[in-house]
Amino acid sequence: MLKLALLSLLWSPSNSFFISTKSNIRHTTTLQGKKDKKDKKLSGTGFGKSSNSKSTIKVRQTYGAKQAPKDPLIDVEGAMGDFFRSNEEWHPLFASIAVSDDVPAFDFIDEEKCGEEIVYNNDSPWKQLPHDPTGDEKEEGMAVIANVLDSWQQALTDIPVTGSLKEDVNDSHFLEEGRRILCLTRFQVLANRDFENLESSLEKHDTLFQTCWSEIVHLIKEDNLDSGSL
């Protein structure tokens, strides 16, 4: 649903525009030789765990995919209507990141909310979040991030190498997904005591929803090249 909501805000039928990755990483960058480029381990917390075992996760392809629902039976308009009607307090934020007034989402956003300034206070549903875990949750949060990065590194090294001198689909997969990991600049961790102590699944959903959309609007408004949030 998050992907569908983003698409409805960032795709304009008038100019077929969709948000750009704005990557300026040079394709001529020289890496290690093909055979050993996936074997070198980086030291330090995160990307520093050395293991001969295979990763418990797989790196799915996130580039080149069509921005459309995979299930043709999905009622896109009905799903968008339900989403925006159930999150009316978020309409100012949704309107602020829409690329134009002819995006599909505008059929469901309250016109009175359009143009409202995004204000951060105790009453706003969106929040200004730190770049990474802070305070009492810092140590626990950084340990979670380190484990995730180590698992991603192992998943990348698990992508098979054919030994051919010519780049193949596995090489492209390794480079493109590795590029996306390197562009991460912000980390939000919800696997902490405060989150786990929430009494209901609805409260947990609301916290996750708040974190995701607060990060999305931050990245869009900050508009920095090669940046991302996990």
N, C-alpha and C positions, 0 to 999 in steps of 0.2 A: 504494500500500500504506500510505503514511503517513496518508492521509485515512481509510482503512478502520480502521486501528489506533486513530486518535484517536476516530472515531465509536464504536468498540466500548468505549472507556473513558469517554466523556462523554455517551452517550445511555442513559437508563434507561427500560425499558419500563413501569415502574410509574407514572411521572409524565410520560413523553414529554419529559424535560428534555434540553436540549442547551446547551452552553456559550454564553453570551451575549456579544455584541460589546461590551456595556456602554457604548455610545457616548452621550455627553451633549452632543454638539454641537447647538446650537440650529438648528432648521430655519428660523428667522426671520432668520438671519444675512444681512446684505446684502452682495452681491458686486458686481463691476463690471457694467455694462450687458451684456445678453446678447450683443450683436454683438462687443464687444471684450474679453469676459471671458477668452477663450482666447488673446489676442494679446499681452498684457503679459508681458514677460520679467523675471524676477527676477535681480538681479545677484549675483555671488559664485560660489564654486566649488560646482558642483551647482546645477541650476536656473538656470544662468547662461550656457549655451551658446546663442548666437543662430545659427539656421540656417534657411534657406528650404527645405531639403530635407526630405522626409518621413522619419519615423522608420523604422528597420529592424525595430521591434517593434510589436505591436498590443496595446492594452489590452483583455484579455478580461474579460467580466463575471464578477465573483467574488461578487456578492450575489444573494440570492433563489433560489439554486440548491438543488435538493433534495439532501439528504445521503444519497445512495444510489448504488451502483455503476451506471454507465450500461450496462454489458454484462450482460444477463440470464443469460448463460451462466457468469458468474463463480461459482465455488463459494466463497461468502463464508465459511462455517464452516471449510472446508478451508484457505482462505488465512489466516484468523485463527489456526488451529491451527499451521500451519507457521511463521507469524511469531513467535508467542509461544514456541513450543518452541525456535526457533533463537536466541532472545534472552533466555535464562533469567536471565542476570546483570543484566538490566534490570528484572526483575519488581518489586523494591521501588519503583523509580521509577514504573512503570506503575500499581501499586496505590495509590501516594500521590496520583495525580491523578484516579483514578476517582471519579465523583460519588457512587456508592453501591455496595453489594455485590451489586446485581442487574444491573449492566451486563453485556453479552454477554462482555466480556473476562475476567470473573472465572471463567468456565468453563475458562479456559486458564492462569490465573495460579496459581503455587504458593502454597497457603494459608500455608505457613510464612514466605513473604516478605511477606505482608500485615502492615501495622502496623510494619514495620521503619523506623527513622528514616533519612532520606536523609543520608548522611555524605559530605562531599567530601574526598577524599585522593588520594594517588598511585595507589592501587589501584582506586578507583571508576571505572566506565566513563563516568559523567557528570562534567562539569567545570563549574566556575564561570568563565564567560567575561566579558571586559570588554564595555562598551557598544559600543565601536568599536575598530578596529585600534590597537595600541599598539606601542611598541618599534621594532625595526628594520624591521618591516613596515608601520609607520604611514603613511608617505608613499605607498608603493605601494598600500596598501589604500584610503586615502582617495581616490586617483585613480580606482580602480575604482568606488567608491561614487558619485563625482561623475559619471562617465560613465553609470552606470545611471540616476541621477536626471535627468540631461539627456535621456536617451533616453525616459524616462517622460514628462517634460514635453512633448517633441515629439510623443509618441504621443497625449497628451491633446489637444494643439492640433490634431492631425490629425482628431479627431472632427468631422464636418461640422456646420456651423451653417446652419439652414434660413432664418433671418431672420424667423421668425414671432414674434409677441409672446407667444405661448402656449408654455409649456414642453413639449417633446416627449421622446421616448425618448432622443435623443442628449444632451439637457441633463441628464437624470437619470443617464445613463451617465457623463458628464463629472464631475458633482458627486460621485457615490458613489465612483467610483474615485479621484478627487482627494482625497476625504476620507480614504480608506484610506492613501494615500501620506503625507498630512500627519500621520497618527497613528504613523508609524514612529519609534521611539525608540532602537532598537538595530540595529547593523549588524555582520554577521560575513562576512569575506571569506576564501574558501579558494583563490582564484586567486593564490597566492603561490609563492615558490620552494620552501618546505618541502613544500607540498602536491604540487606538480608533481614533486618529487624522490622521492616515494613510489614504491617499486619495482613494486607490483602494483595492479591495479584494485580488488582486495579491500581493500587498505589504504586506498585513497581512499574506497571505499564506507563503511568503518568510521568514518573521520574525518568524513565528511558525516553519517552516522547519529548519531554522538556530538554533533556540533554542533547538529543539528536538535532532538533530544530534550532536550538541555541547555537550549536556548533555550525550548522549549515549557514545560518544568517551571518555569523561571525566571519566565516571564510569568504562568503560572497562580498560582504562589505569591506573586509580587509583587502581583498583583491591582490594578494601576493602571488607572484609566479611560483610554480612548483611547490605548493603547500597543500597539506591535507590533514585530516583528523581521523583518529582511530578511537 
